[in-house]
Amino acid sequence: MRSGDSRGLIDGNRLIVVGQFIKPVKRDGTMLFKPFFTDSGFILDLKHLYHETFGTKWDVVSIQQIAKGFHIKLKGVNDTSDAGFFSGESVCIYRNEIKGEPVDLLIGEKVYSRDSEMIGVIVSFSKTPSYLLFEIAGNDGEKFFVPFTEEFIVVENSEIRLIKEP
C-alpha cells in the first residue's frame, strides 16, 4: 500500500501514500482516516493531501487523532454527502512533508554491503523491546533478518549499509 511515485514532483520529492479515508463521521464532512504507517504522528502536522490516483490537492482544515486513526476535515467538504465520495480513497503527501521519518519509509529501500554492492531490499520490520528487526529480501531470493542497530547497520549518504552479518 505504501508507495513512492514520481507524479507531480516538486523539487525531486516523491509522493508517498499515507492512508485512506474510511467513512464520514460528522455532519460537517469530517471523515475517519486510517493511516498506513505504524508511526503516524506526522499526520497531525499536514496542511494538505493529494489523491493517490489523480493527484488532486485538498487543503486540510483540521486533524484530530483518535484511537482508530484520525478525524480529518477537508476544505470544501461540508457535509456527509460530500464526504461520502472520499470513502475508500487513498491519499498521498510529499515525502519531505513527513516529519520524524517513520520507520515505515524504509520498507522498499535497498541495502548495500560495505563495498557498495546491493545485497537486498527491506521488506518488513518488527519491533523488539530493544531494537527494530528488519527483514531483507536478498538478491538471491532468500530472506534474512538484521537488527537495526549501529553494530549491524549504518546509514551513510542516504544509503543503508550492512556492516556486520547477522
PLY file of the C-alpha trace (Angstrom):
ply
format ascii 1.0
element vertex 166
property float x
property float y
property float z
element edge 165
property int vertex1
property int vertex2
end_header
0.00 0.00 0.00
2.84 2.42 0.72
4.44 3.68 -2.41
6.89 6.14 -3.81
5.85 7.78 -7.01
7.14 10.37 -9.44
3.77 12.00 -10.20
3.69 15.73 -9.54
7.26 16.02 -8.38
8.19 19.21 -6.58
11.97 19.69 -6.37
12.55 15.94 -6.79
10.32 14.88 -3.89
8.22 11.74 -4.11
4.55 11.37 -3.31
4.06 8.78 -0.56
0.72 7.07 0.10
-0.01 7.70 3.78
-3.52 6.37 4.35
-7.13 6.03 3.34
-10.42 7.73 4.13
-12.82 5.20 5.63
-16.16 6.98 6.10
-17.83 10.25 7.09
-18.12 10.59 10.87
-19.66 14.04 11.43
-22.35 16.05 9.70
-19.85 18.80 8.85
-17.98 16.41 6.48
-15.28 15.27 8.90
-14.02 11.83 7.88
-12.34 8.87 9.56
-8.82 8.44 8.18
-6.84 5.20 8.61
-3.06 5.70 8.30
-0.90 3.09 6.57
2.06 3.92 8.83
2.61 2.41 12.26
4.25 5.66 13.40
1.78 8.21 12.10
2.10 11.23 14.40
3.39 13.33 11.49
-0.18 13.36 10.09
-1.19 15.90 12.75
1.06 18.49 11.03
-0.32 18.10 7.50
-1.72 21.14 5.69
-2.87 19.35 2.52
-3.32 15.89 0.99
-3.23 14.58 -2.59
-5.43 11.93 -4.19
-3.36 8.79 -4.87
-4.56 8.30 -8.46
-5.47 11.76 -9.73
-3.09 13.94 -7.69
-5.92 16.32 -6.71
-4.80 18.58 -3.86
-7.06 19.14 -0.84
-6.40 21.66 1.90
-6.78 20.29 5.43
-9.00 22.31 7.78
-8.48 20.17 10.90
-6.96 16.90 12.07
-7.66 15.16 15.36
-6.04 11.90 16.45
-8.38 9.20 17.81
-7.94 5.56 18.79
-8.90 4.24 15.32
-6.84 6.74 13.33
-7.65 10.38 12.67
-10.66 12.61 12.09
-9.83 14.85 9.13
-11.88 17.77 7.80
-11.01 19.00 4.29
-11.76 22.43 2.88
-14.82 22.31 0.60
-16.18 19.08 2.14
-19.17 20.46 4.04
-21.45 17.52 4.80
-21.70 13.72 4.90
-22.82 13.65 1.27
-19.59 15.36 0.12
-17.51 13.21 2.47
-19.10 10.00 1.17
-17.28 10.42 -2.13
-13.96 10.06 -0.27
-14.76 6.70 1.36
-12.15 4.13 0.34
-9.88 6.71 -1.34
-6.13 6.61 -0.60
-4.17 9.83 -0.25
-0.53 10.91 -0.55
1.77 13.64 0.65
5.24 14.70 -0.43
7.95 12.76 1.35
9.65 15.96 2.53
6.48 16.86 4.47
6.81 13.79 6.68
8.40 14.90 9.93
10.29 12.45 12.09
10.98 9.89 9.31
8.72 7.00 10.32
10.41 3.62 10.08
7.77 2.53 7.53
9.55 4.68 4.93
12.45 2.24 5.00
10.34 -0.54 3.50
11.40 -0.91 -0.10
14.78 0.72 0.48
17.89 -1.00 -0.86
20.53 -2.38 1.49
24.19 -2.30 0.47
27.32 -4.11 1.62
30.43 -2.31 2.86
31.68 -2.49 -0.73
28.60 -0.62 -2.04
27.17 -3.77 -3.62
23.38 -4.02 -3.35
22.54 -7.10 -1.29
18.79 -6.77 -0.97
15.69 -4.74 -0.13
13.93 -4.16 3.20
10.52 -5.89 3.01
9.25 -5.60 6.60
10.22 -4.81 10.16
9.31 -5.90 13.66
9.72 -4.02 16.90
11.51 -5.83 19.70
11.93 -4.45 23.23
15.49 -3.35 22.40
15.62 -2.55 18.67
13.95 -2.83 15.27
14.44 -6.05 13.34
14.39 -5.69 9.55
13.53 -8.47 7.13
15.62 -8.18 3.99
14.92 -9.97 0.71
18.34 -10.75 -0.70
19.25 -10.65 -4.37
19.19 -14.46 -4.40
15.56 -14.50 -3.21
16.44 -15.64 0.31
15.13 -13.58 3.22
17.11 -12.80 6.34
16.71 -10.66 9.45
19.05 -7.89 10.61
18.84 -5.87 13.83
18.68 -2.16 13.05
21.47 -1.24 15.43
24.80 0.56 15.00
26.52 -2.80 15.32
24.90 -4.14 12.12
23.69 -1.19 10.03
24.89 2.29 9.27
23.15 4.95 7.16
25.59 6.94 5.02
24.64 9.42 2.31
21.03 8.18 2.38
22.20 4.58 1.79
21.65 1.75 4.23
24.82 -0.32 4.64
25.13 -3.69 6.31
28.42 -3.59 8.20
28.14 -6.92 10.00
26.47 -10.18 9.02
23.76 -11.26 11.49
0 1
1 2
2 3
3 4
4 5
5 6
6 7
7 8
8 9
9 10
10 11
11 12
12 13
13 14
14 15
15 16
16 17
17 18
18 19
19 20
20 21
21 22
22 23
23 24
24 25
25 26
26 27
27 28
28 29
29 30
30 31
31 32
32 33
33 34
34 35
35 36
36 37
37 38
38 39
39 40
40 41
41 42
42 43
43 44
44 45
45 46
46 47
47 48
48 49
49 50
50 51
51 52
52 53
53 54
54 55
55 56
56 57
57 58
58 59
59 60
60 61
61 62
62 63
63 64
64 65
65 66
66 67
67 68
68 69
69 70
70 71
71 72
72 73
73 74
74 75
75 76
76 77
77 78
78 79
79 80
80 81
81 82
82 83
83 84
84 85
85 86
86 87
87 88
88 89
89 90
90 91
91 92
92 93
93 94
94 95
95 96
96 97
97 98
98 99
99 100
100 101
101 102
102 103
103 104
104 105
105 106
106 107
107 108
108 109
109 110
110 111
111 112
112 113
113 114
114 115
115 116
116 117
117 118
118 119
119 120
120 121
121 122
122 123
123 124
124 125
125 126
126 127
127 128
128 129
129 130
130 131
131 132
132 133
133 134
134 135
135 136
136 137
137 138
138 139
139 140
140 141
141 142
142 143
143 144
144 145
145 146
146 147
147 148
148 149
149 150
150 151
151 152
152 153
153 154
154 155
155 156
156 157
157 158
158 159
159 160
160 161
161 162
162 163
163 164
164 165
